[in-house]
Amino acid sequence: MSDNPGAAGSPPRPGAGSPVKEAAAGTRRRGVPPLARFLVRRILIAVLLAWGITLVTFVLTNLVPGDPVAANLGQRALGDPAIVAQWRSEHGLDKPLWQQYAIHLQGLVQGDLGTSQQSHRPVSQDLAEFVPATLELAGAAILISLVLGVAFGVVAALRRDRLADHALRLVSLIGISVPTFWLALVAFYVFFYRLQITPGSGRVDVALGSAPAVTGLQTVDALLAGRWDIFTSAVGHLITPALVLALYTIGLLTRFTRSAVLEVLGQDYVRAARAKGLPGRVILFRYVLRSALVPIITVAGLAFGSLLSGTVLVEAIFAWPGVGQYAYKSATSLDLPAVMGVGLVVGVVYLVINLIVDVLYGVIDPRVRLQ
């Protein structure tokens, strides 16, 4: 009998003939970095999920009760069957749903989100006008949340069961419990109407105008144009709604950071680092925080997506011209292309955030990308 395990007649090794395993082994032999394989897998999954988002958004939008014809045409025009038939034909509502979805998907591939039935402009043009305002507001809120939430959580963990810990846990409980829309109303009434220490509604003082649009972000465009007066006004208008939005996320991050840091502080390698006499600052930043970053990044990514999609009431109270207001007006008027466009944008934002979080997982913890 031949000693060669690959000779004819000898039983094959388990999994040796698997095409998937052989391809994976060949990829490893060719020296493809684990992080690159990790990124390719995540991008392919994101593409499939993006297609799923288009399907779910289309189906749910068309299941909404109500007739878009009645919402967009007046009563006089609604009574004329010829006008109704022409309107349905112009917007493709006279075709079967599967054909409508195929046309919608074909337009998405070409970068066409359809035409809004209210503004009579391309939905992509409307979103390009409203999305930057929401991105600026949500970006400021998540930045404030990360700085304060992580700092509060670390302090609470290091001062466990002391006065600082109890005080910060109380603050986090208040932040999680207080309704955001109520807090927005109170903040607007107290700081603007009563005390007059914050600017009013909008993104910038009307008398100053706006900086030339480059990114759509008022603060960034003002800096690019060298308009410090507009920049100061934009920051002043931004700070109150951003703090209101950030309070819930601050409470959430404080609790998660405290729990993650306490778990890492009890690990053997942290005790070994202390026994070696390493400074507390080195132990905190090099050992504790890096190990605790994975759950913190997860919560921060989900919170940022929630901020983008949940700013409707805050934008309404502070007259912030963002995508929340656009989505609300589109939904109340049954503007189906606009509603589907907003749903697609929010879904893609979630996908991008999750992809970034997955990449950060692989960068922070090599075990993730080697699995």
C-alpha positions as CSV (number, residue, x, y, z in Angstrom):
1,M,0.0,0.0,0.0
2,S,1.3,3.4,-0.8
3,D,2.3,5.7,2.0
4,N,1.1,8.7,0.1
5,P,-2.3,9.9,1.5
6,G,-3.2,11.4,-1.8
7,A,-2.6,8.2,-3.8
8,A,-5.4,6.4,-5.6
9,G,-7.5,4.1,-3.4
10,S,-6.6,5.9,-0.1
11,P,-9.5,7.6,1.7
12,P,-9.6,11.3,1.4
13,R,-9.0,13.5,4.4
14,P,-12.1,15.1,5.9
15,G,-12.7,18.4,4.1
16,A,-9.8,18.0,1.7
17,G,-12.1,18.0,-1.3
18,S,-14.2,21.0,-0.2
19,P,-13.9,23.7,-2.9
20,V,-14.6,26.4,-0.3
21,K,-11.8,25.2,2.0
22,E,-9.4,24.7,-0.9
23,A,-10.1,28.2,-2.2
24,A,-9.6,29.7,1.3
25,A,-6.4,27.8,1.7
26,G,-5.2,29.0,-1.7
27,T,-6.1,32.5,-0.8
28,R,-4.0,32.2,2.4
29,R,-1.1,30.7,0.5
30,R,-1.1,33.6,-1.9
31,G,-0.5,35.8,1.1
32,V,-3.7,37.9,1.1
33,P,-3.7,39.8,4.4
34,P,-6.5,38.8,6.8
35,L,-7.7,42.3,7.1
36,A,-8.2,42.5,3.3
37,R,-10.3,39.2,3.3
38,F,-12.2,40.6,6.2
39,L,-13.0,43.8,4.3
40,V,-14.1,42.0,1.2
41,R,-16.5,39.8,3.1
42,R,-18.1,42.8,4.9
43,I,-18.4,44.8,1.6
44,L,-20.1,41.9,-0.2
45,I,-22.5,41.5,2.8
46,A,-23.2,45.2,2.7
47,V,-24.1,45.1,-1.0
48,L,-26.6,42.3,-0.4
49,L,-28.1,44.2,2.5
50,A,-28.4,47.3,0.4
51,W,-30.5,45.4,-2.2
52,G,-32.6,44.1,0.7
53,I,-33.2,47.6,1.9
54,T,-34.5,48.7,-1.5
55,L,-36.9,45.8,-1.5
56,V,-38.2,46.3,2.0
57,T,-38.5,50.1,1.6
58,F,-40.5,49.6,-1.7
59,V,-42.8,47.0,-0.2
60,L,-43.5,48.9,3.1
61,T,-44.0,52.2,1.3
62,N,-46.6,50.6,-1.0
63,L,-48.4,49.0,1.9
64,V,-49.0,52.3,3.6
65,P,-52.8,52.9,3.7
66,G,-54.0,55.8,1.6
67,D,-54.1,56.8,-2.0
68,P,-51.3,59.0,-3.3
69,V,-53.6,60.3,-6.0
70,A,-56.0,61.7,-3.5
71,A,-53.2,63.1,-1.5
72,N,-51.6,64.9,-4.4
73,L,-54.6,66.0,-6.6
74,G,-57.3,68.4,-5.5
75,Q,-60.9,67.3,-5.2
76,R,-61.8,68.9,-8.5
77,A,-59.1,67.0,-10.4
78,L,-59.8,63.9,-8.4
79,G,-63.3,63.8,-9.8
80,D,-62.0,63.7,-13.4
81,P,-61.1,60.1,-14.4
82,A,-58.9,61.3,-17.3
83,I,-56.8,63.4,-15.0
84,V,-56.4,60.6,-12.5
85,A,-55.4,58.1,-15.2
86,Q,-52.9,60.6,-16.6
87,W,-51.4,61.2,-13.2
88,R,-51.1,57.5,-12.5
89,S,-49.5,56.9,-15.9
90,E,-47.0,59.7,-15.4
91,H,-45.9,58.3,-12.0
92,G,-45.9,54.7,-13.1
93,L,-48.7,53.7,-10.6
94,D,-50.7,52.0,-13.4
95,K,-48.2,49.2,-13.7
96,P,-48.0,46.0,-11.6
97,L,-45.9,46.3,-8.4
98,W,-43.1,44.0,-9.6
99,Q,-42.7,46.2,-12.7
100,Q,-42.8,49.3,-10.6
101,Y,-40.0,47.8,-8.4
102,A,-38.0,46.9,-11.5
103,I,-38.2,50.4,-12.8
104,H,-37.3,51.8,-9.4
105,L,-34.3,49.4,-9.1
106,Q,-33.1,50.4,-12.6
107,G,-33.3,54.0,-11.6
108,L,-31.3,53.4,-8.4
109,V,-28.5,51.7,-10.4
110,Q,-28.3,54.8,-12.6
111,G,-28.4,57.1,-9.5
112,D,-32.0,58.2,-10.1
113,L,-34.2,58.2,-6.9
114,G,-37.2,59.5,-8.8
115,T,-39.0,62.8,-8.8
116,S,-40.8,64.2,-5.7
117,Q,-44.5,64.6,-6.2
118,Q,-44.5,67.7,-4.0
119,S,-41.4,69.7,-4.9
120,H,-41.4,68.4,-8.6
121,R,-37.6,68.1,-8.3
122,P,-35.4,65.0,-8.3
123,V,-35.5,63.4,-4.9
124,S,-31.7,63.2,-5.0
125,Q,-31.6,67.0,-5.3
126,D,-33.9,67.4,-2.4
127,L,-31.9,65.0,-0.2
128,A,-28.6,66.8,-1.2
129,E,-30.2,69.9,0.3
130,F,-31.6,68.4,3.5
131,V,-29.2,65.6,4.4
132,P,-26.2,67.8,5.2
133,A,-28.1,69.7,7.9
134,T,-29.0,66.5,9.6
135,L,-25.5,65.1,9.2
136,E,-24.1,68.3,10.9
137,L,-26.6,68.1,13.8
138,A,-26.1,64.3,14.3
139,G,-22.3,64.6,13.9
140,A,-22.1,67.3,16.6
141,A,-24.4,65.3,18.9
142,I,-22.4,62.0,18.5
143,L,-19.1,63.9,19.0
144,I,-20.3,65.4,22.2
145,S,-21.7,62.1,23.3
146,L,-18.4,60.3,22.7
147,V,-16.3,62.8,24.6
148,L,-18.6,63.1,27.6
149,G,-20.1,59.6,27.7
150,V,-16.7,57.8,27.5
151,A,-15.1,60.2,30.0
152,F,-18.0,59.8,32.4
153,G,-18.0,56.1,32.1
154,V,-14.2,55.8,32.8
155,V,-14.5,58.1,35.8
156,A,-17.4,56.1,37.1
157,A,-15.5,52.8,36.7
158,L,-12.4,54.1,38.4
159,R,-14.4,55.6,41.3
160,R,-16.6,52.6,41.7
161,D,-19.2,52.9,44.5
162,R,-18.0,56.3,45.4
163,L,-19.8,59.7,45.2
164,A,-18.6,60.4,41.7
165,D,-19.8,57.0,40.5
166,H,-23.3,57.4,42.0
167,A,-23.6,61.0,40.7
168,L,-22.6,60.0,37.1
169,R,-24.9,57.0,37.2
170,L,-27.7,59.3,38.2
171,V,-26.9,61.6,35.3
172,S,-26.9,58.7,32.9
173,L,-30.3,57.5,34.2
174,I,-31.7,61.0,33.7
175,G,-30.3,61.1,30.2
176,I,-31.9,57.8,29.2
177,S,-35.2,58.5,30.9
178,V,-36.0,62.0,29.8
179,P,-38.0,62.2,26.5
180,T,-36.0,64.0,23.9
181,F,-38.9,66.0,22.5
182,W,-39.8,67.3,26.0
183,L,-36.2,68.2,26.7
184,A,-36.1,70.1,23.4
185,L,-39.2,72.1,24.2
186,V,-37.8,72.9,27.7
187,A,-34.4,73.9,26.4
188,F,-35.8,76.1,23.7
189,Y,-38.2,77.8,26.1
190,V,-35.6,78.3,28.9
191,F,-32.5,79.2,27.1
192,F,-33.9,81.1,24.1
193,Y,-37.3,82.5,25.2
194,R,-36.7,83.2,28.9
195,L,-32.9,83.7,29.4
196,Q,-32.1,84.7,25.8
197,I,-28.6,83.2,26.0
198,T,-28.9,81.0,22.9
199,P,-29.8,81.9,19.3
200,G,-33.3,81.2,17.9
201,S,-34.3,78.6,15.4
202,G,-32.6,77.8,12.1
203,R,-29.0,77.1,11.3
204,V,-27.6,80.6,11.1
205,D,-28.7,84.2,11.6
206,V,-30.8,85.4,8.7
207,A,-29.1,88.7,8.5
208,L,-25.7,87.0,7.9
209,G,-26.9,84.9,5.1
210,S,-25.1,81.6,4.3
211,A,-21.6,80.8,3.2
212,P,-21.0,79.5,-0.3
213,A,-22.2,75.9,-0.4
214,V,-19.4,73.4,-0.7
215,T,-20.2,70.6,1.7
216,G,-23.6,71.7,2.8
217,L,-22.4,71.9,6.4
218,Q,-22.7,75.5,7.6
219,T,-19.8,75.4,10.0
220,V,-17.4,73.8,7.5
221,D,-18.5,76.0,4.6
222,A,-18.1,79.1,6.8
223,L,-14.5,78.0,7.7
224,L,-13.7,77.3,4.0
225,A,-15.0,80.8,3.1
226,G,-13.2,82.5,6.0
227,R,-16.5,83.8,7.3
228,W,-15.9,83.7,11.1
229,D,-19.1,85.6,11.8
230,I,-21.2,82.9,10.0
231,F,-19.1,80.2,11.7
232,T,-19.8,81.6,15.2
233,S,-23.5,82.0,14.4
234,A,-23.7,78.4,13.1
235,V,-22.0,77.0,16.1
236,G,-24.3,79.0,18.4
237,H,-27.4,77.7,16.6
238,L,-26.0,74.1,16.6
239,I,-25.0,73.7,20.2
240,T,-28.4,73.6,21.9
241,P,-30.2,71.0,19.6
242,A,-26.9,68.9,19.5
243,L,-26.8,68.8,23.3
244,V,-30.5,67.9,23.5
245,L,-29.9,65.0,21.0
246,A,-26.7,64.0,22.8
247,L,-28.2,63.6,26.3
248,Y,-29.7,60.2,25.7
249,T,-26.5,58.9,24.0
250,I,-24.4,60.3,26.8
251,G,-26.4,58.3,29.3
252,L,-26.1,55.2,27.2
253,L,-22.4,55.5,26.6
254,T,-21.7,56.2,30.2
255,R,-23.4,53.0,31.3
256,F,-21.7,50.8,28.6
257,T,-18.3,52.4,29.1
258,R,-18.5,51.9,32.9
259,S,-19.5,48.2,32.5
260,A,-16.8,47.5,29.8
261,V,-14.0,49.2,31.8
262,L,-15.0,47.4,35.0
263,E,-14.9,44.1,33.2
264,V,-11.4,44.8,31.8
265,L,-10.0,46.1,35.1
266,G,-10.6,42.6,36.6
267,Q,-8.5,40.8,33.9
268,D,-5.3,39.1,34.8
269,Y,-3.2,41.1,32.3
270,V,-4.3,44.4,33.9
271,R,-3.2,43.1,37.4
272,A,0.1,41.9,35.9
273,A,0.7,45.4,34.4
274,R,0.0,46.9,37.8
275,A,2.4,44.4,39.4
276,K,5.1,45.4,36.9
277,G,4.8,49.0,38.1
278,L,3.5,50.6,34.9
279,P,2.0,54.0,35.4
280,G,-1.8,54.2,35.7
281,R,-2.1,56.4,32.6
282,V,-0.3,53.7,30.5
283,I,-2.5,51.0,31.9
284,L,-5.7,52.9,31.3
285,F,-5.0,53.9,27.7
286,R,-2.9,51.0,26.4
287,Y,-4.6,48.1,28.2
288,V,-8.0,49.0,29.6
289,L,-9.5,51.4,27.0
290,R,-8.3,49.5,24.0
291,S,-9.9,46.3,25.3
292,A,-13.1,48.1,26.2
293,L,-13.4,49.9,22.8
294,V,-15.4,47.1,21.0
295,P,-18.7,47.5,22.9
296,I,-18.2,51.2,23.0
297,I,-17.8,51.4,19.3
298,T,-20.9,49.2,18.8
299,V,-23.1,51.5,20.9
300,A,-21.7,54.6,19.3
301,G,-22.3,53.3,15.8
302,L,-25.9,52.4,16.6
303,A,-26.5,55.7,18.3
304,F,-25.2,57.7,15.4
305,G,-27.6,55.9,13.1
306,S,-30.5,56.5,15.5
307,L,-29.6,60.2,15.7
308,L,-29.8,60.5,11.9
309,S,-33.2,58.8,11.6
310,G,-34.7,60.2,14.8
311,T,-34.3,63.9,14.7
312,V,-37.8,64.7,13.4
313,L,-39.2,66.3,16.5
314,V,-36.0,68.1,17.5
315,E,-35.7,69.5,13.9
316,A,-39.3,70.7,14.1
317,I,-38.9,72.4,17.5
318,F,-35.7,74.2,16.4
319,A,-36.8,74.8,12.8
320,W,-33.8,72.8,11.6
321,P,-34.1,72.2,7.9
322,G,-33.0,68.6,7.9
323,V,-34.0,65.2,6.4
324,G,-36.4,64.6,9.3
325,Q,-38.6,67.5,8.3
326,Y,-38.4,66.4,4.7
327,A,-39.4,62.8,5.6
328,Y,-42.4,64.0,7.7
329,K,-43.8,66.3,5.0
330,S,-43.3,63.5,2.4
331,A,-45.1,60.9,4.5
332,T,-48.0,63.2,5.3
333,S,-48.5,63.9,1.6
334,L,-47.9,60.3,0.5
335,D,-45.0,61.4,-1.7
336,L,-43.9,57.8,-2.3
337,P,-40.6,58.5,-4.3
338,A,-39.5,60.9,-1.5
339,V,-40.4,58.5,1.2
340,M,-38.5,55.6,-0.5
341,G,-35.5,57.9,-1.1
342,V,-35.4,58.9,2.6
343,G,-35.7,55.2,3.7
344,L,-32.9,54.2,1.3
345,V,-30.6,57.0,2.5
346,V,-31.2,56.1,6.2
347,G,-30.7,52.4,5.5
348,V,-27.5,53.0,3.5
349,V,-26.2,55.2,6.3
350,Y,-26.8,52.4,8.8
351,L,-24.9,50.0,6.4
352,V,-22.0,52.4,6.1
353,I,-21.8,52.9,9.9
354,N,-21.9,49.1,10.5
355,L,-19.2,48.6,7.9
356,I,-17.0,51.2,9.6
357,V,-17.7,49.6,13.0
358,D,-16.7,46.1,11.6
359,V,-13.5,47.6,10.1
360,L,-12.7,49.1,13.5
361,Y,-13.3,45.8,15.1
362,G,-10.7,44.2,12.8
363,V,-8.2,47.0,13.5
364,I,-8.6,47.0,17.2
365,D,-8.9,43.2,17.8
366,P,-6.9,41.0,15.4
367,R,-8.8,38.0,16.6
368,V,-11.9,39.3,14.8
369,R,-10.4,39.4,11.3
370,L,-8.7,36.0,11.8
371,Q,-11.9,34.2,12.5
